[in-house]
Amino acid sequence: MVVAIALGALGGVATVVFLRLLDAVKDLLWTRLPQALGVESTAWFFIVPVVLVGAVILGLARHQFGEYPVTIEQAIADHKRDGEFDYHHLWQAGLISVISLGFGAALGPEAALTTIIGGICSWVARVIDANTTEKADLSFIGISGALGGLFGTAGAAVLVLDPQSTDGEDARSGRLWRVIPGIAAAVAGLYIYKLLGSSDHYFDLGLPAYAFAASDLLWAVPVAVVSAVAALAFLYLEQGLDRLFAPIAHRAVVVSLIGGLGLAALGSWNSLMLFSGHEGVDTLVTDYGTDSTRMLLMLAVGKLAIAALMLSSMWKGGRFFPLMFVGAAIGLALSQVMPGANEVTALAAGMTAVVGVLIRRPLVAVAFMILFFPPPAWPVVIVAGILGAVVGTHLTPGLEAKAASGGATAA
């Protein structure tokens, strides 16, 4: 537990450093630059050139330094094969991730942090000559600390359980015990972020007061089902785009530019299409009741499409943040047309359902999401997590081959 807290704190520090560097780049590009030019950062004639310049820089960096960081799925597959995460390309992974996310990629930082912190911890394990089991545990603990600080919840520790396993298999094998030091690490990472970060929470929903009513479960079900179907559509869209880009995958600049054109177009339509979506969720919560149902659904579809395009065109980042935005937008949209609905239940049902589809494990999805919401909303989180995991498990047969080789699973 002492080692877990120490490594969790290390993961928290690394998360703060990465996010502060990312914030500095975003401030330079999206605040200082438009101010110097005397234009609005949301103007299309500013967004288009900035995003396209970023696409070219990203493509050149990928061509020069390689495809780092690899996806979280590939990192996990490599870890299974080699017993450790790649720690030989940490600066390349950090640089390319900052370029991608800083220039507005509609993706989250969680994938980059997972591979970077995993690499650091694997290096530590190599230095202290840890055995195979200890190497896996050290990486797990460090990543738990990073994700705890990033998501602002100790429940993030469960995300690093083997995505190809099941809740039952983990319980029978004893792997669930690894969550205990992982939670300690996540708490340490969270407190380090609170101490050193630029805010109390990187992902803070700012929810209003909420009291549970049994009727909330009734209309939470259709919200969860619609959100789960949206996440399913995302996975299939990403797979289709991967196949489309396969013949030109070696042309790094061209592929990045195609993704940049899509990002510039949708970002010019609505600036919420830019960046990961965690701040966008805050905006949706703050503006609840002012956006029409139609606009909220359009935002959900737009974010879903651009996140899939970003990943397939090799912009670097993770799925969790943008898909959580999609679930939030769908939930809030449906809550405006369903009698007796409220925003807290809408957010809990929509966001948890999409996470359930991505993870495809109900206990893990619930454990991750439950601390985002107040205790009265936990029954909704449980129902939505189960529904999302069921959809993700039983309605993605076409994705199974990809998942088995390190494809679309968790982040």
C-alpha positions as CSV (number, residue, x, y, z in Angstrom):
1,M,0.0,0.0,0.0
2,V,2.9,2.3,0.7
3,V,4.3,1.6,-2.7
4,A,0.9,2.1,-4.3
5,I,0.5,5.5,-2.6
6,A,4.0,6.6,-3.7
7,L,3.5,5.4,-7.3
8,G,0.0,6.9,-7.4
9,A,1.5,10.3,-6.3
10,L,4.1,9.9,-9.1
11,G,1.3,9.3,-11.5
12,G,-0.6,12.3,-10.2
13,V,2.5,14.5,-10.6
14,A,3.0,13.3,-14.2
15,T,-0.6,14.0,-14.9
16,V,-0.4,17.5,-13.6
17,V,2.8,18.2,-15.6
18,F,1.3,16.8,-18.8
19,L,-2.0,18.8,-18.4
20,R,-0.2,22.0,-17.5
21,L,1.9,21.7,-20.6
22,L,-1.2,20.9,-22.7
23,D,-3.0,23.9,-21.1
24,A,0.0,26.2,-22.0
25,V,-0.2,25.1,-25.6
26,K,-3.9,25.6,-25.8
27,D,-3.7,29.0,-24.1
28,L,-1.1,30.1,-26.6
29,L,-3.0,28.9,-29.6
30,W,-6.6,29.5,-28.6
31,T,-6.4,32.5,-26.3
32,R,-3.2,34.6,-26.8
33,L,-3.0,34.1,-30.6
34,P,-6.5,35.2,-31.4
35,Q,-6.2,38.1,-29.0
36,A,-3.0,39.2,-30.7
37,L,-4.7,39.0,-34.1
38,G,-7.9,40.7,-32.9
39,V,-10.2,37.9,-33.8
40,E,-12.5,35.6,-31.9
41,S,-11.2,32.1,-31.3
42,T,-14.6,30.7,-32.3
43,A,-14.5,32.4,-35.8
44,W,-14.3,29.9,-38.6
45,F,-11.5,31.9,-40.3
46,F,-9.4,31.4,-37.2
47,I,-10.3,27.8,-36.5
48,V,-9.7,26.5,-40.0
49,P,-6.1,27.6,-40.5
50,V,-5.1,26.8,-36.9
51,V,-6.4,23.2,-37.1
52,L,-5.0,22.6,-40.6
53,V,-1.5,23.9,-39.5
54,G,-1.8,21.6,-36.5
55,A,-2.7,18.7,-38.9
56,V,0.4,19.2,-40.9
57,I,2.6,19.5,-37.9
58,L,1.1,16.4,-36.4
59,G,1.6,14.5,-39.7
60,L,5.2,15.5,-39.9
61,A,5.8,14.6,-36.3
62,R,4.3,11.2,-36.8
63,H,6.3,10.7,-39.9
64,Q,9.6,11.7,-38.2
65,F,9.2,10.2,-34.8
66,G,6.7,7.3,-35.3
67,E,3.2,6.4,-34.2
68,Y,3.6,7.3,-30.6
69,P,1.8,6.9,-28.3
70,V,0.2,3.7,-29.5
71,T,-3.5,3.2,-28.7
72,I,-4.3,2.1,-25.2
73,E,-5.5,-1.2,-26.7
74,Q,-2.2,-1.8,-28.5
75,A,-0.3,-0.8,-25.4
76,I,-2.2,-3.4,-23.4
77,A,-1.6,-6.0,-26.1
78,D,2.1,-5.2,-26.1
79,H,2.2,-5.4,-22.3
80,K,0.6,-8.8,-22.5
81,R,3.3,-9.9,-25.0
82,D,6.4,-8.2,-23.5
83,G,5.4,-7.9,-19.8
84,E,5.9,-4.2,-19.8
85,F,4.9,-0.9,-21.5
86,D,7.1,0.9,-23.9
87,Y,9.4,3.3,-22.1
88,H,11.8,3.9,-24.9
89,H,9.6,6.5,-26.7
90,L,8.2,8.6,-23.8
91,W,9.2,12.0,-25.1
92,Q,7.9,11.2,-28.6
93,A,4.6,10.1,-27.1
94,G,4.3,13.2,-25.0
95,L,5.3,15.6,-27.8
96,I,2.9,14.1,-30.4
97,S,0.1,13.9,-27.9
98,V,0.5,17.5,-26.9
99,I,0.5,18.5,-30.6
100,S,-2.7,16.5,-31.3
101,L,-4.7,17.6,-28.2
102,G,-3.3,21.2,-28.2
103,F,-4.5,21.8,-31.8
104,G,-8.0,20.9,-30.9
105,A,-8.4,17.1,-31.4
106,A,-11.8,15.9,-30.2
107,L,-10.1,13.3,-28.0
108,G,-9.2,12.9,-24.4
109,P,-5.8,12.8,-22.7
110,E,-6.4,9.5,-20.9
111,A,-4.9,7.3,-23.6
112,A,-1.7,9.3,-23.8
113,L,-1.4,9.3,-20.0
114,T,-2.0,5.6,-19.7
115,T,0.8,4.7,-22.1
116,I,3.2,7.3,-20.8
117,I,2.7,6.5,-17.1
118,G,2.7,2.8,-17.9
119,G,6.1,3.3,-19.7
120,I,7.5,5.2,-16.7
121,C,6.4,2.5,-14.3
122,S,7.8,-0.3,-16.5
123,W,11.1,1.6,-16.5
124,V,11.0,1.8,-12.7
125,A,10.3,-2.0,-12.6
126,R,13.3,-2.6,-14.8
127,V,15.6,-0.5,-12.7
128,I,14.6,-2.3,-9.5
129,D,14.7,-5.7,-11.3
130,A,11.1,-6.6,-10.5
131,N,9.7,-9.9,-11.5
132,T,7.0,-10.4,-14.1
133,T,4.1,-10.1,-11.7
134,E,5.6,-7.1,-9.9
135,K,6.1,-5.4,-13.3
136,A,2.4,-5.7,-14.1
137,D,1.4,-4.5,-10.6
138,L,3.7,-1.5,-10.7
139,S,2.3,-0.4,-14.1
140,F,-1.2,-0.9,-12.9
141,I,-0.6,1.2,-9.8
142,G,1.0,4.1,-11.6
143,I,-1.7,4.3,-14.2
144,S,-4.3,4.2,-11.5
145,G,-2.7,7.3,-9.9
146,A,-2.7,9.1,-13.2
147,L,-6.3,8.2,-14.1
148,G,-7.5,9.0,-10.5
149,G,-6.0,12.5,-10.9
150,L,-7.4,13.0,-14.4
151,F,-10.9,11.8,-13.8
152,G,-11.1,13.0,-10.2
153,T,-12.4,9.7,-8.9
154,A,-10.8,6.7,-7.2
155,G,-13.1,4.5,-9.3
156,A,-10.7,5.2,-12.2
157,A,-8.5,2.4,-10.8
158,V,-10.8,-0.2,-12.3
159,L,-10.1,0.9,-15.9
160,V,-6.8,-0.8,-16.0
161,L,-8.2,-4.3,-15.4
162,D,-7.6,-6.6,-18.4
163,P,-10.3,-5.5,-21.0
164,Q,-10.3,-9.0,-22.4
165,S,-11.2,-10.6,-19.1
166,T,-14.6,-10.6,-17.4
167,D,-15.8,-9.6,-13.9
168,G,-16.3,-13.3,-13.0
169,E,-12.9,-14.4,-14.3
170,D,-11.2,-11.6,-12.3
171,A,-13.1,-12.5,-9.1
172,R,-12.2,-16.3,-9.5
173,S,-8.5,-15.6,-10.3
174,G,-8.1,-13.1,-7.5
175,R,-7.1,-10.2,-9.9
176,L,-9.8,-8.0,-8.3
177,W,-7.6,-7.7,-5.2
178,R,-5.3,-5.6,-7.4
179,V,-8.0,-2.9,-7.4
180,I,-7.3,-2.2,-3.6
181,P,-3.8,-0.8,-4.1
182,G,-5.0,0.7,-7.3
183,I,-7.7,2.7,-5.5
184,A,-5.0,3.8,-2.9
185,A,-2.9,5.0,-5.9
186,A,-5.9,6.7,-7.5
187,V,-6.7,8.6,-4.3
188,A,-3.1,9.7,-4.0
189,G,-3.1,10.8,-7.7
190,L,-6.4,12.7,-7.0
191,Y,-5.0,14.6,-4.0
192,I,-1.8,15.4,-5.9
193,Y,-3.9,16.9,-8.7
194,K,-6.0,18.9,-6.1
195,L,-2.7,20.2,-4.6
196,L,-0.8,21.0,-7.8
197,G,-3.4,21.2,-10.6
198,S,-5.1,24.3,-11.9
199,S,-8.4,23.3,-10.5
200,D,-9.9,20.9,-7.9
201,H,-11.2,18.6,-10.6
202,Y,-10.1,18.2,-14.2
203,F,-13.5,16.6,-14.9
204,D,-16.1,18.3,-12.7
205,L,-19.8,18.1,-13.7
206,G,-21.0,20.8,-11.3
207,L,-24.3,19.0,-10.7
208,P,-27.3,20.6,-9.0
209,A,-28.9,19.1,-5.9
210,Y,-30.7,15.8,-6.6
211,A,-33.2,13.6,-4.8
212,F,-33.9,10.1,-6.2
213,A,-37.4,9.0,-7.2
214,A,-38.4,5.5,-8.3
215,S,-39.8,7.0,-11.6
216,D,-36.3,8.1,-12.5
217,L,-35.3,4.5,-13.3
218,L,-38.2,4.2,-15.8
219,W,-37.1,6.9,-18.1
220,A,-33.4,6.4,-17.4
221,V,-33.7,3.1,-19.3
222,P,-34.6,4.6,-22.7
223,V,-31.9,7.3,-22.2
224,A,-29.3,4.5,-21.5
225,V,-30.4,2.4,-24.4
226,V,-30.2,5.4,-26.9
227,S,-26.8,6.4,-25.5
228,A,-25.6,2.8,-25.7
229,V,-26.7,2.5,-29.4
230,A,-24.8,5.8,-30.1
231,A,-21.6,4.3,-28.6
232,L,-22.1,1.2,-30.6
233,A,-22.5,3.3,-33.7
234,F,-19.2,5.0,-32.8
235,L,-17.3,1.7,-32.6
236,Y,-18.6,0.5,-36.0
237,L,-18.0,3.9,-37.6
238,E,-14.4,3.9,-36.3
239,Q,-13.9,0.4,-37.7
240,G,-15.3,1.4,-41.1
241,L,-13.0,4.5,-41.2
242,D,-10.0,2.4,-40.2
243,R,-10.6,0.2,-43.3
244,L,-11.1,3.3,-45.5
245,F,-7.8,4.8,-44.4
246,A,-5.9,1.6,-44.5
247,P,-4.6,2.0,-48.1
248,I,-3.1,5.4,-47.3
249,A,-2.1,4.8,-43.7
250,H,1.6,5.2,-44.6
251,R,1.0,8.8,-45.8
252,A,1.1,10.5,-42.4
253,V,0.6,14.1,-43.4
254,V,-2.3,13.3,-45.8
255,V,-4.1,11.2,-43.3
256,S,-3.7,13.8,-40.5
257,L,-4.9,16.5,-42.9
258,I,-8.1,14.6,-43.8
259,G,-8.9,14.4,-40.1
260,G,-8.0,18.1,-39.7
261,L,-10.4,19.0,-42.5
262,G,-13.2,17.3,-40.7
263,L,-12.3,18.8,-37.3
264,A,-12.0,22.3,-38.9
265,A,-15.4,22.0,-40.6
266,L,-17.3,20.8,-37.5
267,G,-15.3,23.1,-35.2
268,S,-16.4,26.0,-37.4
269,W,-20.0,25.0,-37.0
270,N,-19.8,24.7,-33.2
271,S,-16.7,25.2,-31.1
272,L,-17.9,22.3,-28.7
273,M,-16.7,20.0,-31.4
274,L,-13.1,20.9,-30.6
275,F,-11.1,19.3,-27.8
276,S,-11.9,16.4,-25.6
277,G,-15.4,17.3,-24.4
278,H,-14.8,17.4,-20.6
279,E,-15.2,21.2,-20.6
280,G,-18.0,20.8,-23.1
281,V,-20.0,18.7,-20.6
282,D,-19.6,21.5,-18.1
283,T,-21.0,23.9,-20.7
284,L,-24.0,21.6,-21.4
285,V,-24.8,21.3,-17.7
286,T,-24.5,25.1,-17.2
287,D,-26.6,25.9,-20.3
288,Y,-29.2,23.2,-19.6
289,G,-32.6,24.4,-20.8
290,T,-31.2,26.9,-23.2
291,D,-30.2,24.5,-26.0
292,S,-33.0,22.9,-28.0
293,T,-33.4,19.1,-28.1
294,R,-32.5,19.2,-31.8
295,M,-29.2,21.1,-31.1
296,L,-28.2,18.7,-28.3
297,L,-28.7,15.7,-30.6
298,M,-26.8,17.4,-33.4
299,L,-23.9,18.0,-31.0
300,A,-24.0,14.4,-29.9
301,V,-23.9,13.1,-33.5
302,G,-21.2,15.6,-34.4
303,K,-18.9,14.7,-31.5
304,L,-19.4,11.0,-32.2
305,A,-18.4,11.4,-35.8
306,I,-15.4,13.7,-35.3
307,A,-14.0,11.5,-32.5
308,A,-14.2,8.4,-34.8
309,L,-12.5,10.4,-37.6
310,M,-9.8,11.7,-35.3
311,L,-8.8,8.2,-34.2
312,S,-8.9,6.7,-37.6
313,S,-6.8,9.6,-39.1
314,M,-4.2,8.9,-36.3
315,W,-4.8,12.0,-34.2
316,K,-3.7,10.9,-30.8
317,G,-6.0,10.7,-27.8
318,G,-8.7,8.6,-26.1
319,R,-12.3,7.7,-26.5
320,F,-13.6,8.2,-23.0
321,F,-14.0,12.0,-22.8
322,P,-15.7,12.6,-26.2
323,L,-18.0,9.6,-25.7
324,M,-19.0,10.8,-22.3
325,F,-19.9,14.1,-23.9
326,V,-22.0,12.2,-26.4
327,G,-23.9,10.4,-23.6
328,A,-24.4,13.7,-21.7
329,A,-25.8,15.5,-24.8
330,I,-28.2,12.6,-25.6
331,G,-29.3,12.4,-22.0
332,L,-30.0,16.1,-21.7
333,A,-31.7,16.1,-25.1
334,L,-34.1,13.3,-24.1
335,S,-34.7,14.8,-20.7
336,Q,-36.3,17.8,-22.3
337,V,-39.0,15.8,-24.0
338,M,-39.7,13.2,-21.3
339,P,-42.2,14.1,-18.5
340,G,-40.6,14.2,-15.0
341,A,-37.1,14.0,-16.3
342,N,-34.2,15.8,-14.7
343,E,-30.7,16.6,-15.7
344,V,-28.8,14.6,-13.1
345,T,-30.6,11.3,-14.0
346,A,-30.1,12.2,-17.7
347,L,-26.4,12.7,-17.3
348,A,-26.0,9.5,-15.1
349,A,-27.9,7.3,-17.6
350,G,-26.3,8.7,-20.8
351,M,-22.7,8.9,-19.7
352,T,-22.6,5.6,-17.8
353,A,-24.3,3.7,-20.7
354,V,-21.6,4.8,-23.2
355,V,-18.8,3.9,-20.8
356,G,-20.5,0.5,-20.3
357,V,-20.4,-0.1,-24.1
358,L,-16.7,0.9,-24.3
359,I,-15.7,-1.2,-21.3
360,R,-18.2,-4.1,-21.9
361,R,-18.0,-5.0,-18.2
362,P,-20.9,-3.9,-16.0
363,L,-19.1,-4.0,-12.6
364,V,-16.1,-2.0,-14.0
365,A,-18.4,0.5,-15.7
366,V,-20.4,1.1,-12.6
367,A,-17.4,1.2,-10.3
368,F,-15.8,3.8,-12.6
369,M,-18.8,6.1,-13.0
370,I,-20.6,5.8,-9.7
371,L,-18.3,8.4,-7.9
372,F,-19.1,11.0,-10.6
373,F,-22.6,11.3,-9.2
374,P,-24.2,11.8,-5.8
375,P,-25.4,8.7,-3.9
376,P,-29.1,9.3,-4.8
377,A,-28.2,8.8,-8.4
378,W,-26.3,5.5,-7.9
379,P,-29.3,3.3,-8.8
380,V,-29.4,5.0,-12.2
381,V,-25.7,4.5,-12.7
382,I,-26.0,0.8,-11.8
383,V,-28.9,0.3,-14.3
384,A,-27.2,2.2,-17.1
385,G,-23.9,0.5,-16.5
386,I,-25.5,-2.9,-16.8
387,L,-27.5,-2.0,-19.9
388,G,-24.4,-0.4,-21.6
389,A,-22.2,-3.4,-20.9
390,V,-24.9,-5.8,-22.2
391,V,-25.1,-3.9,-25.5
392,G,-21.4,-3.7,-25.7
393,T,-20.9,-7.4,-25.1
394,H,-23.7,-8.9,-27.2
395,L,-24.1,-6.4,-30.1
396,T,-20.5,-6.0,-31.2
397,P,-19.7,-9.4,-32.9
398,G,-18.0,-7.6,-35.8
399,L,-15.6,-6.0,-33.4
400,E,-14.4,-9.1,-31.7
401,A,-11.6,-9.9,-34.0
402,K,-10.2,-6.4,-33.7
403,A,-10.5,-6.5,-29.9
404,A,-8.6,-9.8,-29.7
405,S,-5.6,-8.2,-31.4
406,G,-5.7,-5.0,-29.4
407,G,-8.5,-3.2,-31.1
408,A,-11.6,-1.3,-29.9
409,T,-12.2,-2.2,-26.2
410,A,-11.8,0.3,-23.4
411,A,-10.2,3.7,-23.9
